[in-house]
Structure formats: structure tokens, C-alpha cells
Amino acid sequence: MSMREGQFRNPSGCAVTGVIDRSGRSMSGQCMIDAITVMHDRSNGLGGGFAGYGIYPHYKDHYAFHLFYDSKEAQADTEKFIGRHFEVVYSSEIPTSKIPSVTGEPIIFRYFLAPMPIRLSHSHLDEREYVARCVNRINAEIAGAYVFSSGKNMGIFKGVGFPEDIGRFYRLDEYEGYAWTCHGRYPTNTPGWWGGAHPFGLLDYSVVHNGEISSYDANRRWIEMFGYKCTLQTDTEVITYIIDYLVRKRGLTLAEVAHVIAASFWSTIADKDEEAREQQTLLRRMFPSLLVTGPFSIILGYEGGLMALGDRLKLRSMVCAEKGDKAYISSEESAIRRIEPELDRVWSPAGGEPAVFELYGRGSGK
């Protein structure tokens, strides 16, 4: 018997959600598991993941590398590389629990690292660029190894499965952080595999994404000219590298980044006031190949904040809300109300307009 219209739910695939306590108070990762469970039907069991900020206070000054390994040989090769370039303060398997629905997991390790002073000095790079290049080298050059998280005092946890199961697999109820994001995946054009689950991260940046990037090839070709390598078989990876490039290397604010990757139509820009028209025209002309087209809604996590951004035509849902010091972002309001039933404010940002929530005392727009 075939399904008729109205007999099934078409949720436009994928679920994203996030929360930040702007006072800096910590929240258990259980809150994200509870929120994403409401949107179970937006996923198909081929990917789920979380990012938590402020979760490693005892190692807050060290880069936390989370790695997947396909084999012990890949682990040995990677650890030799790490030992040549970093001082290893502590390393261990990432604690997990056996979940019947989560299978085929790779070897999962974490390392708390500081760049080797002599290596860093001889590289003539600043520390963050040195670390980013090491991450790219591991992912591009060591077969069977993948650094999927590399920031300070934050971590990404992801895999193949429904997101609520992935959260329990990683025992996220045992972690506490001031901000969390989560993703439930419904892949359409790319495979479901552990490295392809969201979030995607580089340094402290993490991105969860609902949608499809039709400009992927143009975006990828352009960003790879600057040393980034897209190796993970999914279009979302390129958004993370674009944001890293624009913010860390070019010094743009988050509002300016939004006007690059979700730029307004030229006709819309023409109707802006003079200052906005000049700024947005300049950004479109400087970075034409970094315009991300196609339906999307993303949550960007970074040290001290979260940003919500949807495509300029608002083809994917995105809801923001506030309750006291906490700010919420989600594909559906129902997920927010699951963990905070009474809200002070609920709204949907306009297409292409960023909503940025940061810790108090932090200047807006990293």
C-alpha cells in the first residue's frame, strides 16, 4: 500500500539544535539529548553528533584532539606525528557505553596537547595556524586517521546512529559545558559514516547544518587554494573551513561572514542605506566564490558563543528563543520547549540574518 500525502511526515531532513548559558554556568549534555529526541523523525540513523564548550576545564589551556582510527597502524602513525609536533599532556580512549543500535565504531581516542615550542618557533606560524595545519596534514596524509575535534576546552562527539543514541554512547550526561550544539543527520547525497556525521570542527569552530549546498564544488575549489583539504565526503565540511578562513585569517566579524556566505541578492543590497550597501557590495565582490547557495540552516559554535544562520531565501526552518540567561536555537520550537517549557521570547530570524549569542562581557562578533 503506497503512502499518500498527509499520511507521512516530511520534515525537510536533518535536525539542529543548540543552547548557551550566557552567564557561563555549566549544563549537562543530557539537555541536548533530551532536545534532539523530540526531532527523532528528522534523522534516519545514519549520523548524530554533539559539540560541547567548557567541558574540559582541567585542560582548558591545551588543544583537545579527538580522533577516529580505522586500525592500530593508523593510530601508531598518528601518534608518531603528534609526538613530533606536540607535547602530550594526557591521552586516553574516549569513554563510551555499549549501545545496541550503535555498531561498527572505530577506535576513538583523545589527546590534550601543546605545540612543541621548538617546532612552533621554526614554523614561523602563529599557534592556531600551526595547529590547524597539523590537523589538515593528519586528515589528508595518514590513511585511516581523522581528527574530528581540535579546539581548547571543547569537544565534538559524533558517529553513525540516531543522535540520542550517540549521546548515550558517549555518556554525555557526564559532561558539563556552558554551550552545546547537536545534529541529527538525514544524508541524501553522501554516505553515512563516522567521519561524515556532524558537527564538523576545526580549532574551536564547529558547524551543524541542515540542508544541501549546491555551490559546494565552487566553494571547495576556492577554499582549497588556502591550504584546506575537503576529505570527508560531505558538503558541510566546507562551511567550517570558510568560516575559519574568513574569521581567523581575514579578520571578519560574524555579521560580515553572514553577508559573505548568505549574501543578499543584488537587488536587495541596492535598497539598503548607503553604509550597508557599500559594505555588502564590497564583501560580495571580495569573496564571490564563498557565497553558499542552496537551502541551509546552520549553527556555528565557537569559544564563547553560538551563531544561527539560514539561507537568504529561508528554505530551512530555524527558531531562536531566550529564557533568562539562556539562549536556544533549533529546527523546531518543540525541541526547545522540551528542555525549557516557559520561554521569555521566541522568534525566527530572517533569511540571511545571523542571530549571535555570546557570553556576557564578550564583544559581539568574534
C-alpha positions in Angstrom: 0.0 0.0 0.0 1.5 3.3 -1.1 1.6 6.3 1.3 -0.5 9.3 0.4 0.2 12.9 1.0 -0.7 13.7 4.6 0.0 10.2 5.9 3.7 10.7 6.5 5.9 13.4 7.8 8.3 15.3 5.5 10.5 17.2 7.9 13.0 18.5 5.3 15.6 16.2 6.7 18.2 16.8 9.5 17.8 18.4 12.8 19.9 21.0 14.5 19.7 22.5 18.0 21.8 24.4 20.5 21.9 26.1 23.8 24.2 28.6 25.6 24.1 30.0 29.1 25.4 33.5 28.6 26.3 33.7 32.3 28.9 30.9 31.8 27.1 28.4 34.1 27.5 24.8 33.1 24.8 22.5 31.8 24.8 18.7 31.4 25.0 17.3 27.9 21.8 15.5 28.8 19.8 18.6 27.9 20.8 18.2 24.2 20.0 14.5 24.2 16.5 15.4 25.5 16.1 18.2 22.9 17.1 16.2 19.9 15.0 13.2 20.9 11.9 15.3 20.0 13.1 15.6 16.4 13.8 11.9 16.0 11.9 11.7 12.7 14.2 14.2 11.1 17.1 11.7 11.3 17.4 8.2 9.7 20.0 6.7 12.0 23.0 7.4 9.7 24.6 10.2 11.8 24.3 12.1 15.0 26.7 14.3 16.9 27.2 16.9 19.6 29.7 19.7 20.4 30.2 20.9 24.0 32.0 24.1 25.1 33.7 24.5 28.5 33.7 20.7 29.0 37.5 20.3 29.8 38.2 22.9 32.5 41.2 20.9 33.9 42.9 21.1 30.4 41.4 24.4 29.3 44.8 25.7 28.0 45.5 22.7 25.8 44.2 21.6 22.5 41.9 18.6 22.8 42.2 16.4 19.8 39.5 13.8 19.3 40.4 11.1 16.7 38.9 8.2 14.9 41.2 5.4 13.8 40.4 2.6 11.4 43.4 0.5 12.7 46.1 0.3 15.3 48.6 1.0 12.5 46.8 4.3 11.8 46.9 5.1 15.5 50.7 4.4 15.7 51.4 6.5 12.7 49.3 9.4 14.0 50.9 9.2 17.5 54.3 9.4 16.0 53.3 12.5 14.1 51.7 14.0 17.2 54.8 13.3 19.2 57.0 15.1 16.7 54.8 18.3 16.7 53.2 18.5 20.2 53.8 17.9 23.9 51.2 15.3 25.0 49.9 16.2 28.5 47.4 13.4 28.6 45.8 10.8 26.3 43.1 8.1 26.7 40.3 6.4 24.9 37.2 8.5 24.9 34.8 6.8 27.4 31.8 5.2 25.8 28.9 2.8 26.7 27.7 -0.1 24.7 24.5 0.8 22.9 22.9 -2.0 20.8 21.9 0.4 18.0 25.4 1.9 17.7 27.7 -0.5 15.9 30.9 -0.5 13.8 32.6 2.1 15.8 36.3 2.9 15.1 39.0 3.3 17.7 38.2 6.6 19.4 40.9 8.5 21.3 41.6 11.9 22.7 44.8 13.8 23.4 45.4 17.1 25.3 48.3 18.8 23.5 50.5 21.9 23.5 52.6 22.7 20.4 56.2 21.8 20.6 58.0 25.1 21.3 60.9 24.5 19.0 58.7 23.2 16.2 56.4 26.2 16.6 59.2 28.7 16.5 60.8 27.1 13.4 57.5 27.1 11.6 57.2 30.9 11.7 53.4 30.4 12.2 51.2 31.6 14.9 50.0 28.9 17.3 46.5 28.4 15.8 47.7 28.2 12.3 50.3 25.7 13.3 47.7 23.5 15.0 45.3 23.9 12.0 48.0 22.8 9.6 48.8 19.8 11.7 45.1 18.8 11.7 44.9 19.1 7.9 48.1 17.0 7.5 46.8 14.2 9.7 43.4 14.1 7.9 44.9 14.3 4.4 48.1 12.3 4.7 47.6 9.5 7.3 45.3 6.8 5.9 42.7 5.6 8.5 43.1 8.6 10.8 40.7 11.5 11.3 40.9 14.4 13.7 37.3 15.4 14.2 37.8 17.9 17.1 40.8 20.1 17.8 39.8 23.1 20.0 40.6 24.2 23.5 38.1 23.4 26.3 35.6 22.0 23.9 34.9 18.7 22.2 32.9 17.1 19.4 31.3 13.7 19.8 29.8 12.1 16.8 29.1 8.8 15.0 26.7 6.7 13.0 23.3 6.3 14.7 20.4 8.3 15.9 21.7 11.4 17.8 20.1 10.4 21.1 21.8 7.0 20.9 25.1 8.7 20.0 24.7 11.0 23.1 24.2 8.0 25.3 27.1 6.1 23.6 29.5 9.0 24.5 28.0 9.3 28.0 27.3 13.0 27.5 25.3 13.2 30.7 28.7 13.0 32.5 30.0 16.2 30.8 29.1 19.8 31.6 29.6 22.9 29.5 28.3 26.4 29.0 27.2 25.7 25.4 26.0 22.7 23.4 25.0 22.0 19.8 23.6 18.9 18.3 22.8 17.4 14.9 20.6 14.6 13.7 21.5 13.5 10.2 19.4 12.5 7.2 22.0 12.2 4.4 20.8 12.4 0.9 23.8 12.7 -1.5 26.7 11.5 0.8 27.3 8.3 2.8 26.5 7.8 6.4 29.9 7.1 8.1 31.5 8.1 11.4 33.6 10.9 9.9 30.7 12.3 7.9 28.5 12.9 10.9 28.1 16.4 12.2 29.4 18.6 13.8 32.4 19.4 11.7 35.2 21.2 13.5 38.5 23.0 13.2 40.1 24.6 16.2 37.2 25.9 18.4 34.8 26.2 15.4 32.1 23.6 15.0 29.2 23.6 12.5 26.0 21.7 12.4 23.9 22.0 9.2 20.5 21.1 7.8 20.3 21.4 4.0 22.2 20.9 0.8 24.9 23.1 -0.6 24.5 23.4 -4.4 27.6 25.6 -4.6 29.9 23.0 -2.9 32.3 22.5 -5.8 32.9 26.2 -6.3 33.3 26.7 -2.6 35.6 23.8 -2.2 37.9 24.7 -5.1 38.3 28.2 -3.8 38.9 27.3 -0.1 41.4 24.6 -1.0 43.7 27.3 -2.6 44.4 28.3 1.0 45.6 25.0 2.4 42.3 23.4 3.4 41.6 19.9 2.3 38.0 18.6 2.0 38.3 14.9 2.5 35.2 13.9 4.4 32.6 13.2 1.6 30.1 15.7 2.7 29.3 19.3 1.7 29.1 20.6 5.2 32.8 20.3 5.8 33.5 23.3 3.5 31.4 25.7 5.6 33.6 25.1 8.6 36.7 25.9 6.6 35.1 29.0 5.0 34.2 30.4 8.5 37.7 29.7 9.8 39.3 31.4 6.8 37.1 34.5 7.0 37.3 35.0 10.8 40.7 33.7 11.8 42.7 34.6 8.6 40.8 37.6 7.2 39.5 39.1 10.5 35.9 39.4 9.5 33.2 39.7 12.2 30.4 37.1 12.3 28.0 39.6 10.8 30.3 40.1 7.9 30.8 36.4 7.5 27.0 36.1 7.2 27.0 38.7 4.5 29.5 36.6 2.6 28.1 33.1 2.8 24.4 34.1 2.9 24.7 37.3 0.9 21.6 39.2 -0.1 20.6 39.5 -3.7 22.0 42.5 -5.5 18.5 43.9 -5.8 18.1 43.7 -2.0 21.5 45.3 -1.4 20.6 48.2 -3.7 17.7 49.1 -1.3 20.0 49.3 1.8 21.2 52.5 3.3 24.5 53.8 2.0 26.7 52.4 4.6 25.2 48.9 4.5 25.1 49.0 0.7 28.8 49.8 0.4 29.8 47.2 3.0 27.8 44.3 1.5 28.8 45.2 -2.1 32.4 45.1 -1.1 32.0 41.7 0.6 30.2 40.2 -2.3 32.9 41.4 -4.7 35.8 40.3 -2.5 34.5 36.8 -1.8 32.2 35.8 -4.7 33.2 32.1 -4.6 32.3 31.8 -0.9 28.6 32.5 -1.4 26.8 29.3 -0.2 23.8 28.6 -2.3 21.0 26.1 -1.7 18.7 25.5 1.3 20.5 25.6 4.6 20.3 26.4 8.3 23.4 26.2 10.4 24.5 26.6 14.0 28.1 27.8 14.4 29.7 27.1 17.8 32.9 28.8 18.9 34.7 29.8 22.1 32.3 32.0 24.0 29.3 31.9 21.6 26.8 30.4 19.1 25.5 31.8 15.9 22.4 30.8 14.0 22.2 31.5 10.2 19.8 30.4 7.5 20.0 30.8 3.7 18.8 34.1 2.2 15.5 32.5 1.0 14.8 30.9 4.4 14.3 27.4 2.8 15.1 25.6 6.1 13.5 26.2 9.4 15.3 27.9 12.3 13.8 29.1 15.6 15.5 31.1 18.3 14.4 31.6 21.9 15.5 33.1 25.2 14.8 32.4 28.8 16.8 34.4 31.3 20.5 33.9 30.7 19.9 31.1 28.3 19.5 31.3 24.5 18.3 28.5 22.3 18.4 27.6 18.6 16.6 24.8 16.9 15.0 23.4 13.8 11.7 23.1 15.8 10.3 25.1 18.7 9.2 21.8 20.2 12.8 20.7 20.9 13.4 23.9 22.8 10.2 23.6 24.9 11.2 20.0 25.8 14.0 21.4 27.9 12.5 24.9 28.7 8.7 24.9 28.6 8.3 28.6 29.6 10.2 31.0 27.3 10.6 34.8 27.5 10.9 35.2 23.8 10.6 33.1 20.6 11.3 34.3 17.0 12.5 33.1 13.6 15.4 35.1 12.2 15.0 36.5 8.7 16.8 34.6 5.9 20.5 35.5 5.8 20.3 37.4 9.1 22.6 36.0 11.8 21.5 35.6 15.4 24.6 35.7 17.7 24.5 34.7 21.4 27.7 35.2 23.4 28.9 35.0 27.0 28.3 38.2 28.9 31.2 40.6 28.7 32.4 39.3 25.4 32.5 41.7 22.4 29.9 40.7 19.8 31.1 39.1 16.6 34.3 37.2 17.1 
